[in-house]
Amino acid sequence: MSDIKIFENKKVRSHYDADKEMWYFSIVDVVGVLTEQPTLDRARNYWKVLKSRLIKEGNETVTNCNQLKLEAEDGKLRLTDVGSVEDIFRLIQSIPSPKAEPFKQWLSKVGYERLQEMNDPSQSIDRARENWQKLGRSEKWIQQRMTGQETRNKLTDYWQESGVKKGDEFAALTNIIHQEWTGLTVKAHKDLKGLKSQNLRDHMSEAELIFTALAELSTRQIAETTKAKGIRENALASKKGGAVAKNARKELESKTHKSVVTGDNFLPPSKDKKKLK
């Protein structure tokens, strides 16, 4: 289960291995947080240099380092260096940072919260709501985001049951749906909003969330009706489902004379923009 955790308003990509009952965290994201790098590229460079030094020292952090496919800035799943909580604790010892102790406490809390969520799944929903509230989202937006996620989960459940593989095939079908209803690929939509590693849905407007949910609901119902199996048949259903939302979008735009697909986002204002004020 891949996920994004929030530490001091900064996102840390993570993956929970249910079989091993272990969390893995993107090392580049952790390095970026601890060293307060302004960009992901700077964090990558820092990790590259540090990794080389640790290898020479025979440090166990690098020896134990695994790679998992996590969502990259372009929306695609790419192999990423990850470490367990124990590995990250060791890594923290190699990076002088005032964030070290708070980050250790945060890691411990993530592990504890996962145990709570396994006993009571509703708590994961509550935590997601809390994270969005911390990021300044309205209650109306949060409700729409959560409703859309439920619709998305039902679709991916169908895909998995019908023989579609997680990862690249899920991403490919998602892109078909998205491009059909918006006229943009997922990457192009992220570019329009000025997003990099951020989750596109977390920066959608209320209307974009609603039409995304309509497209995915339509896709699932069409796939279920046609009993679609595998990537090819589900790709056809995805195109048809996206078309339902596209037609509804065009109808609304003809009445409001406003584009549903927007470049607006929830990113904090840049330092340059703050200076101009």
Secondary structure, 3 states (H helix, E strand, C coil): CEEEEEECCEEEEEEEECCCCEEEEEHHHHHHHHHCCCCHHHHHHHHHHHHHHHHHHCCHHHHCCEEEEEECCCCCEEEEEEEEHHHHHHHHHCCCCCCHHHHHHHHHHHHHHHHHHHHCCHHHHHHHHHHHHHCCCCHHHHHHHHHHHHHHHHHHHHHHHCCCCCCHHHHHHHHHHHHHHHCCCHHHHHHHHCCCCCCHHHHCCHHHHHHHHHHHHHHHHHHHHHCCCHHHHHHHHHHHHHHHHHHHHHHHHHHHCCCCCCCCCCCCCCHHHHHHC
